[in-house]
Amino acid sequence: MGVTAVCGIVLTSCKPSEELPEIPFSVQRIEPLLKESALTPSDSVRLRTFFYDCVYEGNDAPDSIYVEDIRSLREDSLFSWLLDTVLRRYPLSYDFTPRLKPLFQRWKVLFPEDSLPQVVTFVTGYGPVGALTMEEDMCKLCQQHLMIGLHYFMSDTFGFYPPDLPYFIRRRLTEPHIPVFVALRLIRSKLPPLSPRHLPKMVDYMIWYGIQLYALEKLLPELPDTLRLFYTQAHMEWLRTYARFAYKELIPYFQESRYFTIQPYIGEEPFTKAFGQGSPPRLGWYFGWQAVRRYAERQGVSLRELLLLPIERYKEIFERSGYRP
């Protein structure tokens, strides 16, 4: 079953000079409803609406399936333990609104014509292959809801994440990263899809990820670069010392389209093997971010325009940025 949850995170207050529109915003806690055997009529509607939107993804599942799924979750002892554990970490008194509302206010400025989703929290449990199912279980944008799985934001040392998740991934599974994953889900809902099936060049990946990092910078300016990049402070220090050297070494790969050749520079790894264990991973993302920043500054292009650009324009962005570390 593909269930999910919505989480909260630490966001500081907006800059005094930043004017954000007032929006109706709340975070609904859906996961506690699974503990109640007798729901109020309004709670019953909320739970059912959520399930049909996010779990069944808008499909017309028979009512008998829904009833059986709810019963199975309530009778699963391991799931009940996980649910109780999550509720201890994020009790019903936990206030998500001040941590997430600024993000949605900024998003509303970008796309005023869009309706904002109802943010909900939930708990899905862990799939048999956690690394493959984690991203959707962490945060999923449905037709009416944006749900985030609180069970994926317990701490980097939580002992019950899927065993196939390495520590460099677990480092992201913390409360301060929640706004980052929420923002990425919104950002990627606007970006054109990019897949190895399209035979993109490395420069296309660099700009595609670079636009996402640039969007995170604008949507979550109160967060440090380390959180938005999934880097450590040591990674940032390495870049300050070796960025120019690393960029020069990557230049021959910019026009490469064989994914397995460029994967070490854009894929999820604990470090970049060509530069040793102290190096940051995903250097293509970082250099793409810097190129997008430079292009936006030079050309006066808005974030909205960048998000909606077709992939065929990515090479132009890179070339016209004039970026060199």
Secondary structure by P-SEA (a helix, b strand, c coil): ccccccbbbbbccccccccccccbbbbbbcccccccccccaaaaaaaaaaaaccccccccccaaaaaaaaaaaaacaaaaaaaaaaaaacccccccccccaaaaaaaaaacccccccbbbbbbbccccccccccccccccccccccccccccccccccccccccccccccccccccaaaaaaaaaaaaaccccccccccccaaaaaaaaaaaaaaaaaacccccccccccccaaaaaaaaccaaaaaaaacccccccccccccccccccccccccccccccaaaaaaaaaaaaaaaaaacccaaaaaaccccaaaaaaaaccccc
